[in-house]
Amino acid sequence: MKLITNNYITVIASALMLLASCTDGFEDLNTNPNQPIEVPTSSLFTGAERELVRSIFGNHQDLVGIGIPPMIYAQQVAGLRGGNDNIYAIVEEDFSEIYNRGLRDLEEIIRLNTDEATVALAALSGPNVNQIAVAKILKAWAYHNLTDVWGDIPYTQALKGQEYALPEYDTQEFIYMDLLNELTEASDMIDVSAGDISGDIIYGGDMAKWQKLANSLKMRVGLRLSEVAPTVASTAISEAFLAGVLSSNDDNASYKFLESAPNNNPWFYRFELSVPNYGVASTLVDMMKSVNDPRLDAYADTSFNADMGGGFVGMPVGLDIASGSGISDFAVSWPDANNLLSSTSPFMIMTYSEVLFILSEASERGWITGSASTYYEEAITASIEQWGITDATSISDYLSQGSVAYDVANPLKSIGEQKWISFFMQGVQSWSEWRRLDYPTLEIAEDAVISDIPRRKGYPPSEINLNKANYDIAVERQGPDNLLTRVWWDK
């Protein structure tokens, strides 16, 4: 044993001497010239946008998407074989991937463009100030979706590492007010003349369009406060409108996918490469058929089952798989293969049509000048044209129908129904606006296991297990952690 110990000490001593005399050469040998030590912020932008859109619009392919349950609750899609989401049997939804993927990358972009040691390197991907602004806009968009799904969430202490390993939950009221400030600050700090940024899939780095999006998102956030803080809502919308918002379909904010994985549309995988799970809901199909809505052909494919009469057949909503409905996958309409299910079909983040609907409601409420009915008709027209339908006669005929025309006796019904139709495939937005306006009128799921349509999602089990003290405070303040507790703005 003594011999082995002496030999071991000799070997260690020799190794230390060798290390001390060859430090420079050792470092050179262990430096990969093809592996960058610092990740370019352009790559962080690309990754953050990809992860956020897949999480916010996702379809559970990677078990991280929050987009499908809201689409089911808003009755725009329905499970082809029923299921627990259809009957409101799944309470919890995970938000950790949104924090750990997209939001984490955005925080790093801001740090690299702020830290004096890294600003020069970060500037290779575009002006520092513009990178910070875009990161702030994307953060605001992500947090807005998060709070609209769960209510109170980790916000000011989130993503702070060991400083706040177990972050507190901020109230939705505080988050909303801060989001308005963040979007205002981001819009004001953009320097269009300084140049564009790299790595941006949404707008290709075009800072003029990012500025419009910041102001438009401020309008969206503001409008959600219509029933709880109307003065704040009015001010936010007026300010944003004057600052400049999306002004045509060319300004629409969309995420463009590529042909091949992992950068193709996740819905392509679910329908083309796997087993299809969702059909277009009967609530949406029947409403659109009743008014000969020209967008239906862009939203849905016709049924493959000739025995069912063909044409557009909506999937009945709210069925439990155990109910034995007997409806086959091919008997109902799926989302349109070309517009929604191709590998490159985009996800819409915000559209000119939505801006016009906001202006219509703001005008109706007396917050801005202009004709509410004119904004309303322009909003519908923009939505129809967004889907490639440009025939003026077809659009005019649609707008002239009594059930489509602006109802001066109940304008929020007109706005709510048409906005809901325009939000197809934008799950969080369609569900949120239905909760705010209560239009269109939706019936509770046929096989529902609770007493009403869900108003929020439950917190993930990881929070209950790992961050229980802060979780308990949020639940005591907000209400029971179930699907029927309303978020702050949902009155």
N, C-alpha and C positions, 0 to 999 in steps of 0.2 A: 504494500500500500504506500510506503514511504517513497519508493522509487517512482511510482506512478504520479504521486503528488509533486515531486521534484521536477519530473519531466513536464508536467502540466504548467508549472510556474515558469519554466524555461521557455516553453512555447508561447505563453502569454506575453512574457517580457519581450521576446523577439518580435511578436506581432505589433506590440505597442511602438517599438523602435522603428519598425518598418512604416507604420502609419504616420508617425511623426515626421519622418523624412520624405514621405511621398504624398503629402496631403493634396497638393495641387494636381498631381497626376491622377490620384484616386477620384477627385471630384470630376475631372475631365472624363474619365472612363465611365462614370455613372451619370453623365448628362446626355440625354437623348436629344440630338439636334432636331429631330422630327416631332418632339413632344413639347409644346409650349408650356412654360411654367405658369404664365398668366393667360387665362382664357379671354379672347377678345370680347369686348362688350357686344359686338355685333352677333356673336354666337349666343350670348346670353339672351339677347332680344329674341332671336329665332326660337330658342328653346322655351323661353317663357311664354311667348304667344302660342306656340304649339301645345304646350301642356295646359294652359288655361282654357283654350277653346275646347280641347278634348274633355277636360273635366267639367266645364260649364254646359256644354252641349252633348256630353257623352251618352253612350247607350249601354253602359255597364259591361262593355267588351273587356275592359281592363279593371272592372269593379271599382272605378273611381269617378264615374260620371254622375252629376246631379241633375242632368237635363231631362231624363225620362219620367220620373215620378211627377214633376210639374206638368208635363205634357199630358199625362194620364189624368191628373186631377182636373186640368182645364178641359178635358175631353176632346183633345185634338188627335190623339192616338189611343189605341186600346190593344191590350195583349191578345194575340191571335189564339192563344190557348188559355185565356183567363190568367189567373195568377194573383199573388199576394198584393202587388202594387194596385191591381185593378180593384180589389175589394178593401183597400186601405188597411191591410194587415201588417205592413212593414212600417215601423215607427222610426227607427234610427236611420241616419244617413251619415256617411263619413265625410268630413271636410279636411282631413289631414293632408291628403295629396295636393290640394289646392295651395295650402300653406307651404308644404315641403318641396314642391316643384316650382310652379310659376311664380308665386309671390316671393319665394326665397331668391330666385334669380333676379327679380326686379329690385329687391333690396341691395343685392350685390352690385347691380348696375349703378344705383345711386351712390353707393359707397365708393366705387372705383372712379366715378366722375366728380367726387367731392374731395377725396383724400389727396393732398398735395403730392404724395409720393406716387400716385397712379394716374393723375388727371392727364398727363401728357400721353401716356400709352392709351388710355381710354379714348382720347380725342382722335385716334386713328379711325374710329368708327363713326365720327361725326362730332359736331360741336357739343361740348360737355353740357351746356345749358339745355340744349334741345334733347339730349339723351335723358337727362334728369326729368324733363317735362313729360316725355312720352312714358317713362317708367311710372311716374306719378299718375298719369291718366289711366294706364293699364291697371295699376294697383286700385285706383278708385273704382274702376269697372268691376274688378274681381270682388272687392269687399262689398260693393253694392249687391252683387248676386248672393254673396254669402249671407249678409244680414237679412236679405229678403226671404231666404229659405229658412234660416234658423232664428232670426231675431237678434238677441244679445249674443255677441261672439267675442273671442280674443281679438283685440285690435291694437291699442296703443302699446301693449306689452308683448305682442306677438312677434316672433322672429328675432328676438333679442338674445338668443343663445342662453348661456348660463346666467346672465343677468336676471332674466325672468324665465327660468326653466318651466315654471308652472304659471302661465299668464292669466291675469284676471280677465273677466268678461266686461266689455264696455256695454252700456245701454245702447239700444238702437237709436234712440234720440240723439245721444252724443255722436254716434258714428255718422248719422245723416248730416248733422251740422258740420262735422269735420270734413266729410266728403265734398260738401259744397265749397268749403274753403280750399281744399286741395285742388279741385278742378279749376277754381278761379285762379289760384296761384300758378297752376301749370299752364293755363292759357296765357296768362300775363307774361310768363317768363320765356315763352317761345320766341325765338328770333329767326323769322323766316329768311331774312337776308343772309344769315350766317351759314346757311346750307342745310342739306338733308342729313339723315342718319343712315347707317348700314344695318343689315340684318332684319329689317322690318318687313314682314310678310303682308301685313294688313294694308298699308298705304305705300309701300316701297320707299319709305323714308320721307315722303312729302309732308313737310312741316305745316304748310298752309292747311292741308286737310286734317292734320292732327289737331290743329287749333280749333277748327270747326267742330271736330268730334268732342273735344273737351267741353266746349260751350253747349253742345247738344246733349251730352251726358248730364251736364248741370241742369238742363231743363228736365230731363227724365227724373233725376233725383228730386228736384224741386216739386214736380207734379205729384210724386208719391205722397207728399205731405199735405195734399189738398184738404183732407178731413181733420188733421191734427195741428197743423201750423200753416194756415192759409196765407198769412202775411209773409212768412218766410218763403213759401212757395211762389207767391206773386212776385216778390223781389228777385228771387233767383231766376225765374223765367224771363222777366223783363230784362235783367242784366245780361243774361246769356244771349237773348235774341238780339239785343243791340250790339253785342260783341261779335256776332257772326256765327251762324249755324250751318248745318248741311243745307245746300241750296239746290240740289238736283240729285238724281239717282247716280250720277257720276261720283258723288261724294259718299255714297254708301260705304260703311265700314264692314268689310267682309274678310274672312280668312280663307285664302285660296290653297287648296290641297294639291298634291302632286299625284302622278299616276301610281307610283309604287309605294309599298309599305317601307318604313313605318310612317310615312308622311302623306298617306292617302286618307280619304274620308272614312271614319270608323263605321259609318252606316253601310258603306260598300261591303265591308267584311261581313256584317251581320246578315245582309240579304243576298249577296252574290257568292260569298265563300263559306257561309255557314247556314244555320237554320234561321229563317226569318221569324222574328218575334212579335212584330207590331203591324197592325193595319191602321188605316186612317179611320178615326172614330166616326160612328154613325151620327153623332151630334153635329160634327162639322160638315160631313157629306150631305146630310139631309138639309141643313140650313143653306148650304151653297146651291144645292139642286133646286130648292124652292124659289130661288131668285135668279136662276140661270147664271150663276156667277162664272165669268169667263176664266177665273183662276183655277177652277176645279180641275181642269185638264192639265194644268201645270203642277198642281198639288198631288194628284192621285192618278194611278193607273186604273184601267177598267178591270173588272173581275175576270179571272181566267175561266170561270165556271159557267159554261153556256146554260146549264140547267137552272142556274139562279137568275137567268135572264140577261146576264152580261151587264154592261154599263158600269156605273159607279155604285158600289155597294159598300156602305160603311160597316165597320166592325162594331157590333153592339158593345156598349160600355158597361163596365162594372160586373163582369161575369167571373165567378170563381171556377177554377179548373175542375173542381169536383161537381159542378152543376150539370156537366154532361150536355153542353149546348149543341154538340154535333156539328158545329160550323167548321169547315175545313179551311186551311190556310189559303186555298185558291178560290174560295167562294166570295172573298171580300177584296176591296181595293187596298193595295199597298201604296206607300209613298211613291211618287213618280220616279221611274228608273233613271231618266235622263237628268232631271232637275235636282233630285235629292239623293239618289242612291248611287250615282256614278262615283268612281274613285276620286274625281276632282271636284265634285259638287261642293260649293263653299258654304260656310256657316256665316249667317248674318249677325253682326254685332250691334249695329244700329243703322237705320235707314232714313232716307229723306221722308218717306211716308210717315214714319213715326213722329218726326219733327212736326209735320203738318197737322197730325192729329193732336199733338200737344198744343200747337198754336190755336187750333179750333177750340179746344176746351178752355184754354187761357183767355181767349177772346170772349167766349160765352160767360165766363166768370168775371169779366171786366178787368182782367189783369193786363191786357194789351189791347191796342186798337186793331181794327180789321174785322172782316166779316167771318163769323164762326162757320156759317154754312159754306162759304167759299173755300176756306181752309179745309173743311171736311171733304168737299168734293175733290179738291186738289190732292188730298191725302189718299183717297181711294184710287184716283187716277194714277198717282205715282206708284201705288202698290201694284196695280194691274200692269203698268208698263215695266215695272221691275222684273216681271216674269216673262217679258218679251212680247206682251200683247199690246199692240199699238193701234189697232183698228179703232178709229174715232167713233164710228157708228156703234160698234159693239159697246164701247165704254159709255157713250151717251145713253144708249138704251138701258144699260144696267143702272145708271144713276137716276133715271127717270122713274123707276119703279117706286110705288108707294112705300113698300117696306124697306127700301134702301134710301130714299130721299131723306134729307135732314128733317127731323121731327122737332119743330120749335117748341112743342108742348112737352117733350121729354128728350132734350138734346143729348143727355148723358147716355141714354139707351142707344141712340144712333151711333154715337162715338164709341161706346163700349163694345157693341156688336161688331162694327166694322174694324175696329182696332184689333179685336180678338181674331178675326179672320186673317188680318194682315200679318199677325204674329205666328203663323204656322211654322213649326219647327224651332221657335224661340220659346222653349218651355218655361223658363223662369219668368220671362216678361208676360206671356199670355196668362199664366197663373196669377202673377202679382196684380196685373190690371183687372182681372176678374175679381180678385179679393177686394180691391179698392173700390170698384164701381158696382160690383154685383151684377154685371152684364157680361155676356148673355145669361139668361136664366138657365141654370144647369140643374139636372136632377141627380140626387145621390145615387151612387152605384147600386145596382140591383141586388147584389149579394154582399153589400157593405157590412163590415163587422163593427163599425162605429156609427154614431148618429148623424154625421154630417160630412160634407166634403172637407178634406184636410185643409187647414189654414197655415201650417208650418210643418217642418220635419223635426224629429227628435235628435238630440245630440248623440254623437257617436259613442259607443261603449268605451273607447279608449279614454275619453274625457271623464267618464264616470269612474273609471278604474284608476287613472293616473293624475287627474286634476280635480279630484272630488270636492275639495273645499271651495274652489272657485266655481265649480259647476253648481254646487248646492246654493251658493249666493245668487247665481243667475236664475236658477229655477224658482227660488223663493221670491225674487223680485218680479220675474216675468210671468210665472204661472206654471202649472204642471207641465212636465216634459213629455207632452203627447202631441198628437196631430191636430187637436182642436183648440189649443191655446193660440190666441191671436197675437201677432207681432204688434209693436207699438202703433204703427200707422194704420193698421187694419181695424177701422172702427165701423 
